[in-house]
Amino acid sequence: MKKLGITSLVAALLFGASTYSAVASSANPATQSQINGRITTQLVIPFAGLPAPTEQERKQLLSGGWVETSEGFVRTYPLSNATVSVDNQIVQTDANGNFVINNVSAGNQKVTIKHPRFNDMSVDVQVEKGKSAYLTASNKTNFLTFMEEPDSTKQKDKKVKKDGTVQPLYDPSDPYRGGYAGEQLIPDGDHNDAKYGNLSYVTCNRFNGYGGDQIYYNKWKHPWAAGVNMTQSDCDVGLGSYNAPCLNSTNGDYADDPNARYCKSWSLDVKSSATCSQLSSHRPLYHKHTGWYSPSGY
């Protein structure tokens, strides 16, 4: 356990493919001793081991809300409804991940952070009498370990008749069913990229943001373009507005147990795929967004 004092220090706990880090900043004068702060989740496209983004990709990432740091490009999402407890007091974070705990006893205090979709975390914070300590904690996930690859050719074959015609999976008139074989695999080295026809079955709409080119990229080979396409996609909105558990190492999109994953790429039941699309009342099928907050392009 690391002790967080008056100057900024960092403590980190590893779980799965993520890092949970906390920072306590310098204390500020206050009418009463308190601890306030913000709890978030973060996606990081790291610079290490990757080719540099093009200037166009860099501008697109920055305009879409990614922040360039020494580590890489970072996208931050508030973690609402996290429980923060200290000194026999318990509060919940608001929609922006913020919290305030007043009347905290001076001295070393253990702050505990809990959320049903992430591992618990405890961190020590030194509180001075009549001052406010600011605490930030974030679950940090490597973008490259988070996203699944495009759907497999084997799935596509299940949705196409022997004569090559399209086989609908379910009743297309049902807004949460339908779905046609519309995946076009694009060979790209050891992996594939993919394009999709409108209202095609898709595992995850993490590439349908309006500012990109609508290609489901092999993230290891095209990480920056994949980040651009994710911006304001259904997946992005699900993480930012609905606390989708995609970054959770237990039932997120990179969970070790495939049956526990939030979006199941091998399931032909569209209710089990594109789950973030359903959170924002979009159909769990491929569709192109037409604007920053547009519903969808179908």
C-alpha positions as a Markdown table, in Angstrom:
| # | Residue | x | y | z |
|---|---|---|---|---|
| 1 | Met | 0.0 | 0.0 | 0.0 |
| 2 | Lys | 1.3 | 3.4 | -0.9 |
| 3 | Lys | 0.7 | 6.4 | 1.4 |
| 4 | Leu | -0.5 | 9.5 | -0.4 |
| 5 | Gly | 0.8 | 12.6 | 1.4 |
| 6 | Ile | 0.4 | 16.3 | 0.8 |
| 7 | Thr | 2.5 | 16.3 | -2.3 |
| 8 | Ser | 1.3 | 14.4 | -5.4 |
| 9 | Leu | 2.1 | 10.7 | -5.2 |
| 10 | Val | 0.8 | 7.8 | -7.2 |
| 11 | Ala | -0.3 | 4.3 | -6.1 |
| 12 | Ala | -1.2 | 1.6 | -8.6 |
| 13 | Leu | -3.0 | -1.8 | -8.3 |
| 14 | Leu | -3.0 | -4.2 | -11.2 |
| 15 | Phe | -6.0 | -6.3 | -12.2 |
| 16 | Gly | -6.5 | -8.0 | -15.5 |
| 17 | Ala | -5.2 | -5.8 | -18.3 |
| 18 | Ser | -5.9 | -2.7 | -16.4 |
| 19 | Thr | -4.2 | -0.4 | -13.9 |
| 20 | Tyr | -6.1 | 1.3 | -11.1 |
| 21 | Ser | -4.1 | 4.4 | -10.0 |
| 22 | Ala | -4.8 | 7.1 | -7.5 |
| 23 | Val | -3.3 | 10.5 | -6.9 |
| 24 | Ala | -3.8 | 12.8 | -3.9 |
| 25 | Ser | -2.9 | 16.4 | -4.7 |
| 26 | Ser | -1.7 | 19.2 | -2.5 |
| 27 | Ala | -4.2 | 20.2 | 0.2 |
| 28 | Asn | -6.0 | 23.5 | -0.1 |
| 29 | Pro | -7.5 | 25.7 | 2.6 |
| 30 | Ala | -11.1 | 24.8 | 3.4 |
| 31 | Thr | -13.7 | 25.7 | 6.1 |
| 32 | Gln | -13.5 | 22.1 | 7.3 |
| 33 | Ser | -11.3 | 19.1 | 6.7 |
| 34 | Gln | -12.6 | 17.2 | 3.7 |
| 35 | Ile | -11.6 | 14.8 | 0.9 |
| 36 | Asn | -13.0 | 15.4 | -2.6 |
| 37 | Gly | -12.1 | 14.1 | -6.0 |
| 38 | Arg | -13.1 | 12.3 | -9.1 |
| 39 | Ile | -13.2 | 8.6 | -10.1 |
| 40 | Thr | -12.9 | 7.7 | -13.8 |
| 41 | Thr | -12.0 | 5.0 | -16.2 |
| 42 | Gln | -9.5 | 5.5 | -19.0 |
| 43 | Leu | -8.5 | 4.0 | -22.3 |
| 44 | Val | -4.9 | 4.6 | -23.4 |
| 45 | Ile | -3.4 | 4.1 | -26.9 |
| 46 | Pro | 0.3 | 3.9 | -25.9 |
| 47 | Phe | 3.1 | 5.4 | -27.9 |
| 48 | Ala | 5.5 | 2.6 | -26.8 |
| 49 | Gly | 6.0 | 0.0 | -29.4 |
| 50 | Leu | 3.8 | 1.7 | -32.0 |
| 51 | Pro | 4.5 | 3.8 | -35.0 |
| 52 | Ala | 3.7 | 7.4 | -34.5 |
| 53 | Pro | 0.2 | 8.6 | -35.6 |
| 54 | Thr | 0.0 | 10.7 | -38.8 |
| 55 | Glu | -0.6 | 14.4 | -38.3 |
| 56 | Gln | -4.2 | 13.8 | -39.6 |
| 57 | Glu | -4.8 | 11.0 | -37.1 |
| 58 | Arg | -3.4 | 13.2 | -34.3 |
| 59 | Lys | -5.7 | 16.1 | -35.2 |
| 60 | Gln | -8.7 | 13.8 | -35.4 |
| 61 | Leu | -8.0 | 12.2 | -32.1 |
| 62 | Leu | -7.5 | 15.6 | -30.4 |
| 63 | Ser | -10.7 | 17.1 | -32.0 |
| 64 | Gly | -12.6 | 14.0 | -30.8 |
| 65 | Gly | -11.6 | 14.5 | -27.2 |
| 66 | Trp | -8.6 | 12.3 | -26.8 |
| 67 | Val | -5.8 | 13.9 | -24.7 |
| 68 | Glu | -2.2 | 13.5 | -25.8 |
| 69 | Thr | 0.2 | 12.7 | -22.9 |
| 70 | Ser | 3.7 | 11.4 | -22.6 |
| 71 | Glu | 2.2 | 7.9 | -22.3 |
| 72 | Gly | 0.0 | 8.1 | -25.3 |
| 73 | Phe | -3.5 | 9.2 | -26.3 |
| 74 | Val | -5.9 | 9.0 | -23.3 |
| 75 | Arg | -9.7 | 8.9 | -23.3 |
| 76 | Thr | -11.3 | 9.5 | -19.9 |
| 77 | Tyr | -14.8 | 8.4 | -18.9 |
| 78 | Pro | -16.5 | 9.4 | -15.6 |
| 79 | Leu | -17.4 | 6.5 | -13.2 |
| 80 | Ser | -20.7 | 7.3 | -11.7 |
| 81 | Asn | -22.3 | 5.5 | -8.7 |
| 82 | Ala | -19.0 | 4.4 | -7.3 |
| 83 | Thr | -19.0 | 4.1 | -3.5 |
| 84 | Val | -16.4 | 6.1 | -1.7 |
| 85 | Ser | -16.0 | 5.6 | 2.0 |
| 86 | Val | -13.7 | 7.1 | 4.6 |
| 87 | Asp | -13.8 | 7.9 | 8.4 |
| 88 | Asn | -17.2 | 6.1 | 8.8 |
| 89 | Gln | -18.8 | 8.1 | 6.0 |
| 90 | Ile | -20.0 | 6.8 | 2.7 |
| 91 | Val | -20.9 | 8.7 | -0.5 |
| 92 | Gln | -21.5 | 7.9 | -4.1 |
| 93 | Thr | -19.9 | 9.6 | -7.1 |
| 94 | Asp | -22.2 | 11.7 | -9.3 |
| 95 | Ala | -22.8 | 11.4 | -13.1 |
| 96 | Asn | -19.3 | 13.1 | -13.6 |
| 97 | Gly | -17.5 | 10.8 | -11.2 |
| 98 | Asn | -17.1 | 13.5 | -8.6 |
| 99 | Phe | -17.5 | 13.2 | -4.8 |
| 100 | Val | -17.1 | 15.2 | -1.6 |
| 101 | Ile | -16.8 | 14.0 | 1.9 |
| 102 | Asn | -16.9 | 16.7 | 4.6 |
| 103 | Asn | -15.9 | 16.7 | 8.3 |
| 104 | Val | -13.1 | 14.2 | 7.8 |
| 105 | Ser | -10.9 | 13.7 | 10.9 |
| 106 | Ala | -7.3 | 15.0 | 10.4 |
| 107 | Gly | -4.6 | 12.5 | 10.0 |
| 108 | Asn | -4.0 | 9.5 | 7.9 |
| 109 | Gln | -7.3 | 8.2 | 6.4 |
| 110 | Lys | -8.0 | 5.1 | 4.4 |
| 111 | Val | -10.2 | 5.8 | 1.4 |
| 112 | Thr | -12.0 | 2.8 | 0.0 |
| 113 | Ile | -13.5 | 2.9 | -3.6 |
| 114 | Lys | -16.0 | 0.2 | -4.7 |
| 115 | His | -17.9 | -0.3 | -7.9 |
| 116 | Pro | -19.8 | -3.4 | -9.0 |
| 117 | Arg | -17.9 | -3.5 | -12.3 |
| 118 | Phe | -14.4 | -3.1 | -11.0 |
| 119 | Asn | -12.2 | -4.5 | -8.2 |
| 120 | Asp | -12.2 | -2.6 | -4.9 |
| 121 | Met | -9.4 | -0.2 | -4.1 |
| 122 | Ser | -8.1 | 1.3 | -0.9 |
| 123 | Val | -5.6 | 4.1 | -0.6 |
| 124 | Asp | -4.2 | 6.1 | 2.3 |
| 125 | Val | -4.7 | 9.9 | 2.2 |
| 126 | Gln | -3.1 | 12.3 | 4.7 |
| 127 | Val | -5.7 | 14.9 | 5.7 |
| 128 | Glu | -4.7 | 18.2 | 7.4 |
| 129 | Lys | -7.0 | 20.1 | 9.8 |
| 130 | Gly | -9.0 | 22.7 | 8.0 |
| 131 | Lys | -7.7 | 21.7 | 4.6 |
| 132 | Ser | -9.1 | 19.9 | 1.6 |
| 133 | Ala | -7.3 | 16.9 | -0.1 |
| 134 | Tyr | -8.2 | 16.2 | -3.7 |
| 135 | Leu | -8.1 | 12.5 | -4.8 |
| 136 | Thr | -8.3 | 11.2 | -8.3 |
| 137 | Ala | -8.5 | 7.4 | -9.1 |
| 138 | Ser | -8.8 | 5.8 | -12.5 |
| 139 | Asn | -9.1 | 2.3 | -13.9 |
| 140 | Lys | -6.6 | 2.5 | -16.8 |
| 141 | Thr | -6.9 | 0.0 | -19.7 |
| 142 | Asn | -4.6 | -0.4 | -22.7 |
| 143 | Phe | -6.7 | 0.2 | -25.8 |
| 144 | Leu | -4.9 | -2.7 | -27.6 |
| 145 | Thr | -6.0 | -5.3 | -25.1 |
| 146 | Phe | -9.5 | -4.0 | -24.9 |
| 147 | Met | -11.1 | -4.4 | -28.4 |
| 148 | Glu | -12.0 | -7.6 | -30.1 |
| 149 | Glu | -11.1 | -8.4 | -33.6 |
| 150 | Pro | -13.6 | -8.3 | -36.5 |
| 151 | Asp | -16.1 | -11.1 | -36.7 |
| 152 | Ser | -14.8 | -14.4 | -38.2 |
| 153 | Thr | -15.4 | -15.8 | -41.6 |
| 154 | Lys | -16.9 | -18.8 | -40.0 |
| 155 | Gln | -19.7 | -16.6 | -38.6 |
| 156 | Lys | -20.3 | -15.1 | -42.0 |
| 157 | Asp | -20.7 | -18.5 | -43.6 |
| 158 | Lys | -23.4 | -19.4 | -41.1 |
| 159 | Lys | -25.4 | -16.4 | -42.4 |
| 160 | Val | -25.1 | -17.1 | -46.2 |
| 161 | Lys | -27.0 | -19.7 | -48.1 |
| 162 | Lys | -25.2 | -22.2 | -50.3 |
| 163 | Asp | -26.2 | -20.3 | -53.4 |
| 164 | Gly | -24.5 | -17.2 | -52.1 |
| 165 | Thr | -27.7 | -15.3 | -51.3 |
| 166 | Val | -28.1 | -13.5 | -48.0 |
| 167 | Gln | -29.8 | -15.4 | -45.2 |
| 168 | Pro | -31.6 | -13.1 | -42.6 |
| 169 | Leu | -31.0 | -14.3 | -39.1 |
| 170 | Tyr | -34.3 | -13.2 | -37.6 |
| 171 | Asp | -37.4 | -11.1 | -38.5 |
| 172 | Pro | -35.9 | -7.9 | -40.0 |
| 173 | Ser | -39.0 | -6.0 | -39.0 |
| 174 | Asp | -38.1 | -6.4 | -35.3 |
| 175 | Pro | -36.0 | -3.3 | -34.4 |
| 176 | Tyr | -33.8 | -5.4 | -32.1 |
| 177 | Arg | -33.4 | -8.4 | -34.4 |
| 178 | Gly | -32.9 | -8.7 | -38.2 |
| 179 | Gly | -29.3 | -8.6 | -39.2 |
| 180 | Tyr | -27.9 | -9.7 | -42.5 |
| 181 | Ala | -24.6 | -11.1 | -43.6 |
| 182 | Gly | -22.9 | -8.0 | -44.7 |
| 183 | Glu | -19.3 | -8.4 | -43.5 |
| 184 | Gln | -16.6 | -7.9 | -46.0 |
| 185 | Leu | -13.2 | -9.1 | -44.7 |
| 186 | Ile | -10.2 | -7.1 | -45.8 |
| 187 | Pro | -6.9 | -9.1 | -45.6 |
| 188 | Asp | -4.3 | -7.1 | -43.7 |
| 189 | Gly | -1.3 | -9.1 | -42.8 |
| 190 | Asp | -1.8 | -11.7 | -40.1 |
| 191 | His | -5.2 | -10.3 | -39.2 |
| 192 | Asn | -8.2 | -8.9 | -41.0 |
| 193 | Asp | -9.9 | -5.5 | -41.2 |
| 194 | Ala | -13.6 | -5.5 | -42.1 |
| 195 | Lys | -16.4 | -3.4 | -43.6 |
| 196 | Tyr | -20.1 | -3.9 | -43.0 |
| 197 | Gly | -23.2 | -3.3 | -45.0 |
| 198 | Asn | -26.0 | -1.3 | -43.3 |
| 199 | Leu | -27.8 | -3.3 | -40.7 |
| 200 | Ser | -25.4 | -6.2 | -40.8 |
| 201 | Tyr | -24.7 | -8.4 | -37.8 |
| 202 | Val | -21.7 | -7.0 | -35.9 |
| 203 | Thr | -20.1 | -7.9 | -32.6 |
| 204 | Cys | -19.4 | -4.4 | -31.5 |
| 205 | Asn | -20.2 | -1.0 | -33.0 |
| 206 | Arg | -16.9 | 0.4 | -31.8 |
| 207 | Phe | -16.0 | 1.9 | -35.2 |
| 208 | Asn | -19.2 | 3.7 | -36.3 |
| 209 | Gly | -18.3 | 7.2 | -35.1 |
| 210 | Tyr | -19.2 | 9.8 | -37.6 |
| 211 | Gly | -15.7 | 11.2 | -38.0 |
| 212 | Gly | -13.9 | 8.1 | -39.2 |
| 213 | Asp | -14.0 | 5.8 | -42.2 |
| 214 | Gln | -16.3 | 3.1 | -40.8 |
| 215 | Ile | -13.7 | 0.3 | -41.0 |
| 216 | Tyr | -13.3 | -2.2 | -38.2 |
| 217 | Tyr | -9.5 | -2.0 | -38.0 |
| 218 | Asn | -7.1 | -4.6 | -36.8 |
| 219 | Lys | -6.2 | -2.4 | -33.8 |
| 220 | Trp | -2.6 | -3.8 | -33.5 |
| 221 | Lys | -1.8 | -2.6 | -37.0 |
| 222 | His | -3.9 | 0.5 | -37.2 |
| 223 | Pro | -4.3 | 1.7 | -33.5 |
| 224 | Trp | -4.7 | 5.4 | -34.3 |
| 225 | Ala | -7.3 | 4.9 | -37.0 |
| 226 | Ala | -9.1 | 2.5 | -34.7 |
| 227 | Gly | -9.1 | 5.2 | -32.0 |
| 228 | Val | -10.5 | 7.8 | -34.5 |
| 229 | Asn | -13.3 | 5.4 | -35.6 |
| 230 | Met | -14.2 | 4.7 | -32.0 |
| 231 | Thr | -14.7 | 8.3 | -31.1 |
| 232 | Gln | -18.5 | 8.9 | -30.5 |
| 233 | Ser | -19.3 | 5.3 | -31.6 |
| 234 | Asp | -21.9 | 3.3 | -29.8 |
| 235 | Cys | -19.1 | 1.7 | -27.8 |
| 236 | Asp | -17.7 | 5.1 | -26.8 |
| 237 | Val | -21.1 | 6.4 | -25.8 |
| 238 | Gly | -21.7 | 3.3 | -23.8 |
| 239 | Leu | -18.5 | 3.7 | -21.8 |
| 240 | Gly | -19.0 | 7.4 | -21.2 |
| 241 | Ser | -22.8 | 7.6 | -20.5 |
| 242 | Tyr | -23.8 | 4.2 | -19.3 |
| 243 | Asn | -20.8 | 2.8 | -17.4 |
| 244 | Ala | -20.7 | -0.2 | -19.8 |
| 245 | Pro | -18.5 | -2.9 | -18.2 |
| 246 | Cys | -16.3 | -3.3 | -21.3 |
| 247 | Leu | -13.2 | -2.4 | -19.4 |
| 248 | Asn | -13.8 | -4.9 | -16.6 |
| 249 | Ser | -11.4 | -7.8 | -16.6 |
| 250 | Thr | -14.1 | -10.2 | -15.4 |
| 251 | Asn | -16.9 | -9.6 | -17.9 |
| 252 | Gly | -15.5 | -7.0 | -20.2 |
| 253 | Asp | -14.7 | -7.4 | -23.9 |
| 254 | Tyr | -11.3 | -8.8 | -23.1 |
| 255 | Ala | -12.4 | -11.2 | -20.3 |
| 256 | Asp | -10.5 | -14.4 | -20.0 |
| 257 | Asp | -13.8 | -16.4 | -20.0 |
| 258 | Pro | -15.4 | -15.8 | -23.4 |
| 259 | Asn | -18.8 | -16.8 | -22.0 |
| 260 | Ala | -18.7 | -13.9 | -19.6 |
| 261 | Arg | -17.9 | -11.2 | -22.1 |
| 262 | Tyr | -20.2 | -8.3 | -22.5 |
| 263 | Cys | -20.4 | -8.7 | -26.3 |
| 264 | Lys | -20.2 | -12.3 | -27.6 |
| 265 | Ser | -18.8 | -12.4 | -31.1 |
| 266 | Trp | -19.8 | -16.0 | -31.8 |
| 267 | Ser | -23.4 | -15.6 | -30.8 |
| 268 | Leu | -25.9 | -15.2 | -33.7 |
| 269 | Asp | -28.5 | -13.8 | -31.3 |
| 270 | Val | -28.1 | -10.1 | -31.8 |
| 271 | Lys | -29.2 | -9.5 | -28.2 |
| 272 | Ser | -25.8 | -10.8 | -27.2 |
| 273 | Ser | -23.8 | -8.5 | -29.4 |
| 274 | Ala | -23.4 | -4.8 | -29.9 |
| 275 | Thr | -24.7 | -4.4 | -26.3 |
| 276 | Cys | -23.6 | -0.7 | -26.0 |
| 277 | Ser | -25.8 | 0.1 | -29.0 |
| 278 | Gln | -28.8 | -1.2 | -27.1 |
| 279 | Leu | -27.9 | 1.0 | -24.1 |
| 280 | Ser | -28.3 | 4.1 | -26.2 |
| 281 | Ser | -31.5 | 2.7 | -27.8 |
| 282 | His | -29.8 | 1.9 | -31.1 |
| 283 | Arg | -30.2 | -1.3 | -33.0 |
| 284 | Pro | -27.5 | -3.8 | -32.3 |
| 285 | Leu | -26.6 | -4.0 | -35.9 |
| 286 | Tyr | -24.0 | -2.0 | -37.9 |
| 287 | His | -25.1 | 1.6 | -38.7 |
| 288 | Lys | -23.1 | 4.7 | -39.4 |
| 289 | His | -23.5 | 7.7 | -37.1 |
| 290 | Thr | -24.2 | 11.0 | -38.9 |
| 291 | Gly | -23.2 | 13.5 | -36.3 |
| 292 | Trp | -21.6 | 14.0 | -32.8 |
| 293 | Tyr | -24.8 | 13.2 | -30.9 |
| 294 | Ser | -26.9 | 11.8 | -33.8 |
| 295 | Pro | -29.0 | 8.7 | -33.0 |
| 296 | Ser | -27.8 | 6.7 | -36.0 |
| 297 | Gly | -27.7 | 6.6 | -39.8 |
| 298 | Tyr | -30.4 | 4.1 | -40.6 |
